[in-house]
Amino acid sequence: MINFALRINNSFNYMKKSKLVTMSAALMLAGTLSAEAAGDKSESLIGKSDIVIKGGRMTPEALWAMGRIGGFNVSPDGKKIVYTVAYYSVPQNKSNREVFVMNADGTDNKQITHTSFGENEAIWIKGGSKIAFISSESGSSQLWEMNPDGTDRKQLSNFDKDIEGFSFSPDGKKVLFISQVKYGTTTADRYPDLPKASGLVVEDLMYKHWDEWVTTVPHPFVADFDGSALTNITDIMAGEPYESPMKPFGGIEQLAWDAKGENIAYTSRKKTGIDYAVSTNSDIYVYNLASKQTKNITEGMMGYDTNPQYSPDGKYIAWQSMEHDGYESDQNRLFVMNLATGVKTFVSKAFDSSVEGFIWNSDSKSLFFTGVWHATSQIYKVDVEGKKQQKLTEGVHDYAAIKLNGKQLIATRHSMSMGDEIYAVSMKGEAKQLTFENKHIYDQVEMGKVEERWIKTTDGKDMLTWIIYPPKFDPNKKYPTLLYCEGGPQSPVSQFWSYRWNFQMMATNDYIVVAPNRRGLPGFGKEWNEEISGDYGGQCMKDYLSAIDEMAKEPYVNADKLGCVGASFGGFSVYWLAGHHNKRFKAFIAHDGIFNMEQQYLETEEMWFANWDMGGAYWDKNNATAQRTFANSPHKFVDKWDTPILCIHGEKDYRILASQGMSAFNAAKLRGVPAQLLIYPDENHWVLKPQNGILWQRTFAAWLDKWLK
């Protein structure tokens, strides 16, 4: 999915829409800069901000002053919760992540680390007497432990490479961890006398991915642990040129111990080069520690199979599975296998949407999962046979990561009006907020009202559209209004909270925001979700226009001051609408969007996406779907562009290359259309660095204000 990352950044959990979409701990770290590992003692320690906000309005600086809650874990006795928070410094242009511990009811919340080493992935070990975590204190990312109060820090690993994620066996005597291994032949291998040569000799596809040139792949390693150090370290995929977990977003959630610590299940797509580039067929493999033999347990299941979890009693294994090879936005289904019989059951069949994340119940007879339905993500319970499904929660919010704690769940939750916080959720769906990380900021700002509205589409269907109003909204006034175009393309406009595409940030500048769940978004049934592949310029664009046209009828909407904004597929949408809007809009903003689809087909790295969503190659003249796709490329309609446009792009975006944004900007200028280009040499499909994020917000707001106010 082109904009999987946007969704992940929006929800700040991982997670991924549906490349995995368990929103993994690895993905949750997406907003944390690698700079946090530097541990620069010459600069002040980055911690909780004491920002003072004047005027009661959200600002870019306030967004970047917020602490961002990451992963959390419950102690074995259920009495304590450990979690991490990332803090950002705009002056230092980097971040730092710290560890907190609180009682399971939210009381006695304490920050237990105060370092510049960016502690990550904290979990309970040794029966809850210690907390294990990853730290860069030694100069590389290694495994450490400390007491629950932060004292007695000890380094447990001294591996020759960075450790990126880890999991202890049930008995605590072994550790499974992730680290990178060399992939392919380097220039230095070819020409040892050219050690400073930076060129890469490429002979197959997938030489780039997301924002990196692929020179390494992650592998799972297993080690013995005697309580103080790791020994007998083994790469369980030694000699294999494959990824596990899978790039670019996979983390430790893609690997799992069985109940006895005898087997390790891991996710891998055992393909390279062009075979990898055109396929999403990953599988769940089981490695037996005693025999060192590996077995594929999802052979014949042709789409993504990811994120295995063994049941507590060891009788079952569950995982997320997509049906079709090459379709990365396919319905993500929850499967359970009976390990004794080998029988596989599609247990979430009654849920006509994707399972985003799941956990086992302690009785091994049922599971809990999260998923989006009608633009909110809720918690569900289902039995191992898939016969009984129950919706546990309601409300205008999204639940993300979930953990079991006795007879209740612990979960992160967010909405369009609040970033992630940790909640306790009863089996009746009653929720109690446990953390209040950014209360000091929310107390200083007024949020705009978020309203659900159902709008008729041109084919007579009902489309849920979120309307976000400015703070102190006055229905007797007229407001400039923005149509928000979602990325993905199949990524829900649910109750996400973004630190860039933040609806409250837009609303606080006195804009009404119209955010439709147009055709091609999950949460409204499989048919609705699939009505976009091969038809980018079709019904989904009509849905956008239906939404803005309906809202333009309202007396408080200034129909002469409409703007249109979006990123990734949303950026494509902006470029496409710029040539088809019939003078509806007075300003456009496109971030990391596709401008030239023929160009995109050969520039992107994950060819499975281009083949599925575009229908095939543009040179295949007998392929009606592909020909329709490329005939609707935005660049073919530049002659109709007549509206000011801001193009934003990152040069490290290897999914949609920066040439797309630069081409769109150049085309606008050559056409005499007012245009501006914001180009980031050091950003990818996101904007991760604090000062770049502030620059983004200021440029975004200034462009809209110039043309709509």
C-alpha positions as CSV (number, residue, x, y, z in Angstrom):
1,M,0.0,0.0,0.0
2,I,1.4,3.3,-1.0
3,N,0.4,5.1,2.1
4,F,0.7,2.4,4.7
5,A,3.2,4.6,6.5
6,L,0.9,7.5,6.6
7,R,-1.7,5.4,8.3
8,I,0.9,4.1,10.8
9,N,2.1,7.7,11.5
10,N,-1.5,8.8,11.9
11,S,-2.4,6.2,14.4
12,F,1.0,5.9,15.9
13,N,0.5,2.4,17.1
14,Y,1.3,-0.2,13.9
15,M,0.7,-0.1,12.9
16,K,0.7,-0.5,9.4
17,K,-2.6,-0.6,8.0
18,S,-2.2,-4.0,6.6
19,K,1.3,-4.8,5.6
20,L,1.1,-6.5,8.9
21,V,-1.1,-4.4,10.7
22,T,-0.7,-5.5,14.0
23,M,0.7,-2.1,14.8
24,S,3.9,-3.6,15.9
25,A,6.3,-2.3,18.5
26,A,8.8,-1.8,15.7
27,L,6.4,0.3,13.8
28,M,5.3,2.3,16.8
29,L,8.9,3.5,16.9
30,A,8.5,5.0,13.4
31,G,8.5,8.6,14.7
32,T,11.6,8.1,16.9
33,L,14.6,9.4,15.2
34,S,17.8,7.4,14.9
35,A,19.4,10.5,16.3
36,E,18.1,9.6,19.8
37,A,20.8,6.9,20.0
38,A,23.6,9.4,19.8
39,G,23.6,10.0,23.6
40,D,25.2,13.5,23.2
41,K,26.1,14.6,26.7
42,S,26.8,18.2,25.5
43,E,23.1,18.8,24.9
44,S,20.3,18.9,27.5
45,L,18.4,15.8,28.1
46,I,15.2,15.7,26.1
47,G,12.2,15.0,28.3
48,K,8.7,16.1,29.0
49,S,7.9,19.6,27.7
50,D,6.6,22.4,29.9
51,I,5.3,24.4,26.9
52,V,3.0,27.3,27.6
53,I,0.4,27.8,24.8
54,K,-1.2,31.2,24.4
55,G,-4.6,31.8,22.9
56,G,-6.0,28.3,23.5
57,R,-5.1,27.2,19.9
58,M,-3.1,24.2,18.8
59,T,0.2,25.1,17.3
60,P,2.9,23.1,15.4
61,E,5.2,23.6,18.4
62,A,2.5,22.1,20.7
63,L,2.2,19.0,18.5
64,W,6.0,18.4,18.7
65,A,6.0,19.1,22.4
66,M,3.7,16.1,23.0
67,G,5.1,12.9,24.5
68,R,4.3,9.9,22.3
69,I,3.4,6.7,24.1
70,G,5.0,3.7,22.5
71,G,4.9,0.0,23.5
72,F,3.7,-1.3,26.9
73,N,3.7,-4.6,28.8
74,V,2.0,-5.9,31.9
75,S,4.0,-7.6,34.7
76,P,3.5,-11.3,35.3
77,D,1.5,-10.7,38.5
78,G,-0.7,-8.2,36.7
79,K,0.1,-5.4,39.2
80,K,2.4,-3.2,37.1
81,I,2.6,-1.8,33.6
82,V,5.9,-0.7,31.9
83,Y,5.7,1.6,28.9
84,T,7.8,4.0,26.9
85,V,7.4,7.6,25.8
86,A,9.2,9.5,23.1
87,Y,10.0,13.2,23.6
88,Y,11.1,15.5,20.8
89,S,13.3,18.6,20.9
90,V,12.9,21.1,18.1
91,P,16.1,23.0,18.9
92,Q,18.1,19.8,19.0
93,N,16.2,18.4,16.1
94,K,16.0,14.9,17.6
95,S,14.2,12.7,20.1
96,N,14.7,10.6,23.1
97,R,12.7,7.7,24.5
98,E,12.2,7.0,28.2
99,V,10.7,4.2,30.3
100,F,7.8,4.6,32.8
101,V,6.3,2.2,35.3
102,M,2.9,2.5,37.0
103,N,0.4,0.4,38.9
104,A,-2.1,-1.4,36.8
105,D,-4.8,1.0,37.9
106,G,-2.7,4.0,36.8
107,T,-1.5,5.1,40.2
108,D,2.1,5.6,41.3
109,N,3.3,6.5,37.7
110,K,7.0,7.1,37.6
111,Q,9.6,7.7,35.0
112,I,12.4,5.3,35.8
113,T,15.0,6.3,33.2
114,H,16.6,9.7,32.6
115,T,19.2,9.1,29.9
116,S,19.9,10.3,26.4
117,F,20.3,6.7,25.1
118,G,16.7,6.1,23.9
119,E,15.5,3.1,25.9
120,N,13.1,1.0,23.8
121,E,10.9,-2.2,23.9
122,A,10.8,-2.6,27.6
123,I,9.4,-5.9,28.9
124,W,9.2,-7.7,32.2
125,I,11.6,-10.6,32.8
126,K,12.7,-12.9,35.7
127,G,9.2,-13.1,37.1
128,G,8.7,-9.4,37.1
129,S,11.8,-8.6,39.2
130,K,13.6,-7.0,36.2
131,I,12.8,-5.0,33.1
132,A,14.6,-5.9,29.9
133,F,15.1,-3.2,27.3
134,I,17.2,-2.0,24.3
135,S,19.6,0.8,24.9
136,S,22.5,2.4,22.9
137,E,24.5,3.2,26.0
138,S,27.3,1.0,25.0
139,G,27.6,2.6,21.5
140,S,25.3,0.2,19.7
141,S,21.8,-1.1,20.4
142,Q,22.1,-3.9,22.9
143,L,19.9,-5.8,25.4
144,W,20.0,-4.5,28.9
145,E,18.1,-5.1,32.2
146,M,17.3,-2.9,35.2
147,N,15.2,-3.0,38.4
148,P,11.6,-1.8,38.1
149,D,12.7,1.5,39.7
150,G,15.4,2.0,37.1
151,T,18.3,1.1,39.3
152,D,21.0,-1.5,38.7
153,R,21.3,-1.2,34.9
154,K,23.2,-4.1,33.4
155,Q,24.2,-4.9,29.8
156,L,23.1,-8.4,28.9
157,S,24.3,-8.7,25.3
158,N,27.5,-7.7,23.5
159,F,26.5,-8.7,20.0
160,D,28.7,-7.4,17.1
161,K,25.7,-5.7,15.5
162,D,22.6,-3.8,16.6
163,I,19.8,-5.7,18.2
164,E,16.5,-4.4,16.9
165,G,13.9,-6.4,18.8
166,F,13.8,-9.3,21.3
167,S,11.7,-11.9,23.1
168,F,12.5,-14.2,26.0
169,S,11.4,-17.8,25.9
170,P,8.6,-18.8,28.4
171,D,11.2,-20.3,30.8
172,G,13.5,-17.2,30.5
173,K,16.4,-19.4,29.5
174,K,16.7,-18.3,25.9
175,V,16.4,-15.1,24.0
176,L,15.1,-14.6,20.5
177,F,16.3,-11.4,18.8
178,I,16.5,-9.6,15.5
179,S,19.7,-8.3,13.8
180,Q,20.8,-7.4,10.3
181,V,22.9,-9.7,8.1
182,K,24.7,-8.8,4.9
183,Y,22.7,-9.2,1.7
184,G,24.2,-9.6,-1.8
185,T,27.6,-8.7,-3.2
186,T,28.9,-5.3,-2.2
187,T,31.1,-3.0,-4.3
188,A,34.0,-3.7,-2.0
189,D,33.5,-7.4,-2.6
190,R,33.8,-6.9,-6.3
191,Y,36.6,-4.3,-6.2
192,P,38.6,-4.4,-3.0
193,D,40.9,-1.7,-4.4
194,L,38.0,0.8,-4.4
195,P,37.1,0.9,-0.7
196,K,35.7,4.5,-0.9
197,A,33.5,3.9,-4.0
198,S,29.9,4.7,-3.1
199,G,28.3,3.2,-6.3
200,L,26.1,0.1,-6.1
201,V,26.2,-2.4,-8.9
202,V,22.6,-3.6,-9.3
203,E,21.5,-6.8,-11.1
204,D,18.0,-7.5,-9.9
205,L,14.9,-5.8,-8.4
206,M,14.3,-4.8,-4.8
207,Y,17.6,-3.0,-4.6
208,K,15.8,-0.3,-2.8
209,H,13.0,-0.4,-0.2
210,W,11.0,2.3,1.5
211,D,14.0,4.6,2.3
212,E,17.1,2.5,2.0
213,W,19.4,0.8,-0.5
214,V,19.0,-2.9,0.4
215,T,22.4,-4.1,1.6
216,T,21.2,-6.1,4.6
217,V,18.3,-8.2,5.7
218,P,17.0,-8.9,9.2
219,H,17.4,-12.4,10.6
220,P,16.2,-14.0,13.8
221,F,18.9,-15.1,16.2
222,V,18.4,-17.4,19.3
223,A,20.8,-17.4,22.2
224,D,21.1,-19.1,25.6
225,F,20.6,-16.9,28.6
226,D,22.0,-17.7,32.0
227,G,20.6,-14.7,33.8
228,S,23.5,-12.4,33.0
229,A,24.7,-12.8,29.5
230,L,23.8,-14.2,26.0
231,T,25.8,-17.2,24.8
232,N,25.7,-19.8,21.9
233,I,24.1,-17.3,19.5
234,T,22.6,-18.9,16.4
235,D,21.2,-17.4,13.3
236,I,18.2,-19.7,12.7
237,M,18.1,-18.6,9.0
238,A,21.9,-18.8,8.5
239,G,22.9,-18.7,4.8
240,E,19.4,-17.7,3.7
241,P,19.1,-14.4,1.7
242,Y,15.6,-13.8,3.1
243,E,14.0,-11.4,5.6
244,S,12.5,-12.2,8.9
245,P,10.9,-10.1,10.0
246,M,9.9,-8.5,6.7
247,K,11.0,-5.1,5.6
248,P,10.2,-2.3,5.8
249,F,8.1,-2.4,9.0
250,G,8.2,-5.8,10.5
251,G,9.4,-6.3,14.1
252,I,9.4,-8.8,16.9
253,E,5.6,-9.3,16.5
254,Q,6.5,-11.4,13.4
255,L,8.2,-14.0,15.5
256,A,6.9,-16.1,18.4
257,W,7.9,-18.8,21.0
258,D,5.7,-21.8,21.5
259,A,4.4,-22.5,25.0
260,K,7.3,-24.8,25.9
261,G,10.1,-22.8,24.3
262,E,10.9,-25.7,22.0
263,N,9.9,-24.0,18.7
264,I,10.0,-20.6,17.1
265,A,7.5,-19.5,14.6
266,Y,8.6,-16.7,12.2
267,T,7.3,-14.8,9.3
268,S,9.2,-14.7,6.0
269,R,8.8,-14.2,2.3
270,K,11.4,-16.6,1.0
271,K,12.0,-14.8,-2.3
272,T,14.6,-12.4,-3.7
273,G,14.9,-10.1,-6.6
274,I,12.1,-9.9,-9.1
275,D,10.2,-12.8,-7.4
276,Y,10.1,-10.8,-4.2
277,A,9.2,-7.6,-6.0
278,V,6.0,-9.0,-7.6
279,S,4.8,-11.2,-4.7
280,T,3.2,-10.7,-1.2
281,N,3.3,-14.5,-0.6
282,S,4.9,-14.7,2.9
283,D,4.5,-17.7,5.1
284,I,4.8,-18.8,8.8
285,Y,7.7,-21.1,9.4
286,V,8.4,-23.1,12.5
287,Y,12.0,-23.8,13.6
288,N,12.6,-26.6,16.0
289,L,15.5,-25.8,18.4
290,A,16.4,-29.4,19.0
291,S,16.4,-30.7,15.4
292,K,17.2,-27.3,13.8
293,Q,14.6,-28.3,11.2
294,T,12.2,-25.7,9.7
295,K,8.6,-26.4,8.5
296,N,6.3,-24.1,6.5
297,I,2.9,-24.4,8.1
298,T,1.1,-22.1,5.6
299,E,2.2,-23.7,2.4
300,G,-0.5,-23.0,-0.3
301,M,-1.9,-19.9,1.5
302,M,-0.9,-17.4,-1.2
303,G,-1.1,-13.9,0.4
304,Y,0.6,-12.3,3.4
305,D,0.8,-14.6,6.4
306,T,2.2,-12.7,9.3
307,N,2.4,-12.3,13.1
308,P,2.1,-15.8,14.6
309,Q,1.1,-16.3,18.2
310,Y,0.9,-19.6,20.1
311,S,-1.9,-20.2,22.5
312,P,-1.0,-20.3,26.2
313,D,-1.8,-24.0,26.4
314,G,0.4,-24.8,23.3
315,K,-2.5,-26.4,21.3
316,Y,-3.0,-23.7,18.7
317,I,-1.2,-21.1,16.7
318,A,-2.9,-18.0,15.3
319,W,-1.8,-15.6,12.7
320,Q,-3.0,-12.9,10.3
321,S,-3.5,-14.0,6.7
322,M,-4.4,-12.4,3.3
323,E,-5.9,-14.6,0.6
324,H,-4.4,-13.2,-2.6
325,D,-0.8,-13.0,-3.8
326,G,0.1,-9.5,-4.9
327,Y,-2.8,-7.8,-3.1
328,E,-1.2,-6.1,0.0
329,S,-4.5,-4.4,1.0
330,D,-6.5,-7.6,0.9
331,Q,-8.7,-8.4,3.9
332,N,-6.4,-9.3,6.8
333,R,-8.0,-12.4,8.3
334,L,-7.4,-14.1,11.7
335,F,-6.6,-17.8,11.3
336,V,-6.1,-20.4,14.0
337,M,-4.4,-23.8,13.4
338,N,-5.0,-26.8,15.7
339,L,-1.4,-28.1,16.0
340,A,-2.5,-31.7,16.7
341,T,-4.7,-32.0,13.6
342,G,-3.3,-29.3,11.3
343,V,-6.8,-27.9,10.7
344,K,-6.9,-24.2,9.9
345,T,-9.9,-22.1,10.7
346,F,-10.8,-18.6,9.5
347,V,-12.1,-17.4,12.9
348,S,-12.8,-13.8,12.0
349,K,-15.0,-14.6,9.0
350,A,-18.0,-12.9,10.6
351,F,-16.0,-9.6,10.6
352,D,-16.2,-8.1,7.1
353,S,-13.1,-6.0,7.6
354,S,-9.4,-6.5,8.4
355,V,-8.0,-7.7,11.8
356,E,-5.4,-5.1,12.8
357,G,-4.0,-6.9,15.8
358,F,-4.9,-9.7,18.2
359,I,-4.0,-11.5,21.4
360,W,-4.9,-14.9,23.0
361,N,-7.2,-15.1,25.9
362,S,-5.7,-16.9,28.9
363,D,-8.0,-19.9,28.5
364,S,-6.8,-20.6,25.0
365,K,-10.4,-20.9,23.9
366,S,-10.8,-17.4,22.5
367,L,-8.9,-14.4,21.1
368,F,-9.3,-10.6,21.2
369,F,-8.7,-8.5,18.2
370,T,-9.0,-4.9,17.0
371,G,-10.4,-3.9,13.7
372,V,-12.0,-0.9,11.9
373,W,-15.8,-0.9,11.2
374,H,-17.6,2.3,10.2
375,A,-14.5,4.4,10.7
376,T,-13.6,3.5,14.3
377,S,-11.4,0.7,15.5
378,Q,-12.9,-1.4,18.3
379,I,-12.0,-4.5,20.3
380,Y,-13.7,-7.8,19.5
381,K,-13.7,-11.3,21.0
382,V,-14.0,-14.5,19.0
383,D,-13.8,-18.2,19.9
384,V,-11.2,-20.5,18.4
385,E,-13.8,-22.0,16.1
386,G,-15.0,-18.7,14.8
387,K,-18.6,-19.5,15.8
388,K,-19.1,-16.8,18.3
389,Q,-18.0,-13.2,17.9
390,Q,-18.6,-10.3,20.3
391,K,-17.9,-6.6,20.0
392,L,-16.6,-5.4,23.3
393,T,-16.2,-1.6,22.9
394,E,-18.0,1.3,21.4
395,G,-17.2,5.0,20.9
396,V,-15.7,7.6,18.7
397,H,-12.1,6.5,19.0
398,D,-9.6,3.9,17.8
399,Y,-8.2,1.1,20.0
400,A,-4.7,0.0,18.9
401,A,-2.3,-2.3,20.8
402,I,-4.0,-4.6,23.3
403,K,-2.6,-6.8,26.1
404,L,-4.4,-9.2,28.6
405,N,-4.3,-8.5,32.3
406,G,-6.3,-11.1,34.1
407,K,-10.0,-10.3,33.6
408,Q,-9.4,-7.0,31.8
409,L,-7.5,-5.7,28.8
410,I,-4.9,-3.0,28.7
411,A,-4.9,-1.0,25.5
412,T,-3.8,2.1,23.8
413,R,-6.5,4.4,22.4
414,H,-6.6,7.6,20.4
415,S,-9.0,9.8,18.5
416,M,-9.0,12.9,16.2
417,S,-8.9,14.9,19.4
418,M,-6.3,13.1,21.5
419,G,-3.1,11.1,20.9
420,D,-2.4,7.7,22.3
421,E,-3.0,7.0,26.0
422,I,-3.2,3.7,27.9
423,Y,-6.5,2.4,29.1
424,A,-7.8,-0.5,31.2
425,V,-10.8,-2.1,29.4
426,S,-13.2,-4.4,31.2
427,M,-14.8,-7.4,29.4
428,K,-18.0,-5.3,29.3
429,G,-16.2,-2.7,27.3
430,E,-15.9,-0.2,30.1
431,A,-12.7,1.9,29.8
432,K,-10.7,3.7,32.4
433,Q,-7.9,6.0,31.3
434,L,-4.6,5.2,33.0
435,T,-2.1,7.6,31.5
436,F,-2.4,11.4,31.0
437,E,0.8,12.0,29.2
438,N,-0.3,15.2,27.4
439,K,-3.0,16.5,29.7
440,H,-1.0,19.6,30.4
441,I,-1.2,20.4,26.7
442,Y,-4.8,19.4,26.1
443,D,-5.8,21.6,29.1
444,Q,-4.4,24.6,27.3
445,V,-6.1,24.2,23.9
446,E,-9.6,24.0,22.7
447,M,-10.4,21.2,20.3
448,G,-12.9,21.5,17.5
449,K,-16.0,19.4,17.3
450,V,-15.8,16.1,15.4
451,E,-19.0,15.1,13.7
452,E,-20.1,11.9,11.9
453,R,-22.1,12.6,8.7
454,W,-23.4,10.2,6.1
455,I,-23.4,11.6,2.6
456,K,-25.1,10.1,-0.6
457,T,-22.7,9.2,-3.4
458,T,-23.4,9.5,-7.1
459,D,-24.4,5.8,-7.2
460,G,-26.8,6.2,-4.4
461,K,-24.8,4.7,-1.5
462,D,-24.1,6.1,1.9
463,M,-20.6,7.3,2.7
464,L,-19.5,8.1,6.3
465,T,-17.6,11.4,6.4
466,W,-16.0,13.0,9.4
467,I,-16.5,16.8,9.7
468,I,-14.1,18.6,12.0
469,Y,-15.1,22.1,13.0
470,P,-12.9,25.0,14.2
471,P,-12.8,25.7,17.9
472,K,-15.4,28.3,18.8
473,F,-17.3,27.5,15.7
474,D,-20.0,30.0,14.8
475,P,-22.7,28.7,12.4
476,N,-23.5,32.3,11.5
477,K,-20.0,32.8,10.0
478,K,-18.6,31.4,6.7
479,Y,-15.4,29.3,6.9
480,P,-12.9,28.2,4.3
481,T,-13.2,24.4,4.0
482,L,-10.7,21.7,3.2
483,L,-11.4,18.3,1.5
484,Y,-9.0,15.8,3.0
485,C,-7.9,13.0,0.6
486,E,-6.8,9.8,2.4
487,G,-3.7,7.8,1.4
488,G,-3.3,4.1,1.2
489,P,-5.2,3.9,-1.0
490,Q,-7.0,1.4,1.3
491,S,-6.3,3.0,4.6
492,P,-9.3,3.9,6.8
493,V,-10.2,7.5,7.8
494,S,-10.9,6.3,11.3
495,Q,-10.3,8.2,14.5
496,F,-6.6,8.5,13.9
497,W,-4.3,11.1,15.6
498,S,-1.5,12.3,13.4
499,Y,1.5,14.5,14.3
500,R,1.5,15.9,10.8
501,W,-1.9,15.4,9.1
502,N,-3.6,16.5,12.3
503,F,-7.2,17.6,11.7
504,Q,-7.3,19.6,14.9
505,M,-4.3,21.5,13.7
506,M,-6.1,22.4,10.5
507,A,-9.3,23.3,12.3
508,T,-7.6,25.5,14.8
509,N,-6.6,27.7,11.9
510,D,-10.3,28.3,11.3
511,Y,-10.8,25.7,8.5
512,I,-13.7,23.2,8.4
513,V,-12.2,19.8,7.4
514,V,-14.2,17.3,5.4
515,A,-12.7,13.8,5.6
516,P,-14.7,11.2,3.6
517,N,-14.4,7.4,3.9
518,R,-14.6,7.2,0.1
519,R,-14.7,4.0,-2.0
520,G,-11.6,1.9,-1.4
521,L,-11.4,2.2,2.4
522,P,-11.9,-0.7,4.9
523,G,-14.5,-0.8,7.5
524,F,-17.5,-0.8,5.2
525,G,-17.3,-4.3,3.8
526,K,-15.1,-6.1,1.4
527,E,-16.9,-4.9,-1.7
528,W,-16.6,-1.2,-0.7
529,N,-12.9,-1.7,0.1
530,E,-12.1,-3.3,-3.3
531,E,-13.8,-0.7,-5.4
532,I,-10.6,1.2,-6.1
533,S,-8.0,-1.2,-7.5
534,G,-7.6,-0.6,-11.2
535,D,-10.0,2.4,-11.0
536,Y,-8.1,5.3,-9.4
537,G,-9.9,7.9,-11.4
538,G,-13.3,6.3,-11.0
539,Q,-15.9,6.2,-8.2
540,C,-13.5,7.1,-5.5
541,M,-13.0,10.5,-7.1
542,K,-16.7,11.0,-7.5
543,D,-17.1,10.2,-3.8
544,Y,-14.6,13.0,-2.9
545,L,-16.6,15.5,-5.0
546,S,-19.9,14.3,-3.5
547,A,-18.5,15.0,0.0
548,I,-17.3,18.5,-0.8
549,D,-20.3,19.4,-2.9
550,E,-22.7,18.4,-0.1
551,M,-20.8,20.3,2.5
552,A,-20.5,23.4,0.2
553,K,-24.3,23.7,0.5
554,E,-24.0,24.5,4.2
555,P,-24.5,28.2,5.0
556,Y,-21.4,28.2,7.2
557,V,-19.1,26.9,4.4
558,N,-17.6,29.5,2.1
559,A,-18.0,27.7,-1.2
560,D,-15.7,30.2,-2.9
561,K,-12.8,29.3,-0.5
562,L,-12.4,25.5,-0.8
563,G,-9.1,23.7,-0.6
564,C,-8.0,20.1,-1.3
565,V,-5.1,18.4,0.5
566,G,-3.7,14.9,0.8
567,A,-0.6,12.6,0.9
568,S,0.5,9.5,-1.0
569,F,-2.7,8.2,-2.7
570,G,-4.2,11.4,-1.3
571,G,-1.4,13.3,-3.2
572,F,-2.4,11.4,-6.3
573,S,-6.0,12.4,-5.7
574,V,-5.0,16.1,-5.4
575,Y,-3.1,15.9,-8.7
576,W,-6.0,14.2,-10.4
577,L,-8.6,16.5,-9.0
578,A,-6.5,19.5,-10.1
579,G,-7.3,18.5,-13.7
580,H,-11.0,17.6,-13.0
581,H,-12.4,19.8,-10.3
582,N,-14.2,22.3,-12.6
583,K,-13.0,25.3,-10.5
584,R,-14.4,24.0,-7.2
585,F,-11.1,24.5,-5.4
586,K,-9.0,27.6,-4.9
587,A,-5.9,25.8,-3.5
588,F,-4.3,22.3,-3.6
589,I,-1.6,20.6,-1.5
590,A,-0.1,17.3,-2.5
591,H,2.5,15.4,-0.4
592,D,4.4,12.4,-1.8
593,G,1.7,11.9,-4.5
594,I,1.8,10.1,-7.8
595,F,1.8,12.5,-10.7
596,N,2.8,10.4,-13.7
597,M,1.6,6.8,-13.4
598,E,3.7,5.4,-16.2
599,Q,6.7,6.9,-14.5
600,Q,5.5,5.5,-11.1
601,Y,5.1,2.0,-12.5
602,L,8.8,1.7,-13.2
603,E,10.1,3.8,-10.3
604,T,8.4,2.2,-7.4
605,E,10.0,-0.8,-5.6
606,E,7.1,-3.0,-4.6
607,M,5.9,-4.1,-8.0
608,W,3.1,-6.2,-6.5
609,F,1.4,-3.0,-5.6
610,A,1.7,-1.4,-9.0
611,N,0.6,-4.6,-10.8
612,W,-2.5,-5.1,-8.5
613,D,-3.6,-1.5,-8.2
614,M,-2.8,-0.3,-11.7
615,G,-3.8,-3.5,-13.3
616,G,-0.5,-4.2,-15.0
617,A,2.1,-2.6,-17.2
618,Y,1.3,0.4,-19.3
619,W,2.8,-1.3,-22.4
620,D,0.3,-4.1,-22.2
621,K,-2.1,-2.7,-24.8
622,N,-4.5,-5.7,-24.4
623,N,-5.0,-5.1,-20.7
624,A,-8.1,-3.0,-20.4
625,T,-7.7,-2.3,-16.7
626,A,-4.1,-1.1,-17.1
627,Q,-5.0,1.0,-20.1
628,R,-7.8,2.7,-18.1
629,T,-5.4,3.3,-15.2
630,F,-2.7,5.0,-17.3
631,A,-5.2,7.0,-19.3
632,N,-6.3,8.5,-16.0
633,S,-2.7,9.6,-15.0
634,P,-2.8,13.1,-13.5
635,H,-0.1,14.3,-15.8
636,K,-2.3,13.8,-18.8
637,F,-4.7,16.5,-17.5
638,V,-2.1,19.3,-16.7
639,D,-3.6,21.4,-19.6
640,K,-6.7,21.8,-17.3
641,W,-4.7,22.9,-14.2
642,D,-5.7,26.4,-13.2
643,T,-5.4,26.5,-9.4
644,P,-2.5,27.2,-7.1
645,I,-0.7,24.1,-5.9
646,L,1.9,23.2,-3.3
647,C,3.9,20.1,-3.9
648,I,5.8,18.4,-1.0
649,H,8.1,15.5,-1.3
650,G,11.0,13.7,0.4
651,E,14.0,12.6,-1.7
652,K,14.5,9.5,0.4
653,D,11.0,8.3,-0.5
654,Y,11.8,5.3,-2.7
655,R,8.1,4.2,-2.9
656,I,7.0,7.3,-4.8
657,L,10.2,9.0,-6.0
658,A,10.7,12.8,-5.5
659,S,10.7,13.2,-9.3
660,Q,6.9,12.9,-9.1
661,G,6.6,16.0,-6.9
662,M,9.2,17.9,-8.8
663,S,7.6,17.0,-12.1
664,A,4.2,18.2,-10.9
665,F,5.7,21.5,-9.6
666,N,7.6,22.0,-12.9
667,A,4.4,21.3,-14.9
668,A,2.4,23.9,-12.9
669,K,5.1,26.6,-13.3
670,L,5.4,25.9,-17.0
671,R,1.6,26.2,-17.2
672,G,1.7,29.6,-15.4
673,V,-0.1,28.1,-12.4
674,P,1.0,29.6,-9.0
675,A,3.0,26.8,-7.4
676,Q,5.4,26.1,-4.6
677,L,7.7,23.1,-3.9
678,L,8.8,21.9,-0.5
679,I,11.5,19.3,-1.0
680,Y,13.2,17.4,1.8
681,P,16.6,15.9,0.8
682,D,16.7,13.8,4.1
683,E,13.0,12.7,4.6
684,N,11.2,9.6,3.2
685,H,7.4,9.0,2.8
686,W,7.1,10.7,6.2
687,V,8.6,13.8,7.8
688,L,10.4,12.6,10.9
689,K,12.7,15.3,12.0
690,P,11.3,17.9,14.4
691,Q,12.4,21.0,12.5
692,N,11.3,19.6,9.2
693,G,7.9,18.9,10.8
694,I,7.6,22.4,12.0
695,L,8.6,23.7,8.5
696,W,5.9,21.4,7.0
697,Q,3.2,22.8,9.2
698,R,4.2,26.4,8.6
699,T,4.4,25.9,4.9
700,F,1.1,24.0,4.8
701,A,-0.7,26.7,6.7
702,A,0.8,29.7,4.9
703,W,-0.1,28.2,1.5
704,L,-3.8,27.7,2.5
705,D,-4.0,31.1,4.2
706,K,-2.6,32.8,1.1
707,W,-5.3,31.4,-1.2
708,L,-8.2,30.7,1.0
709,K,-8.2,33.7,3.4
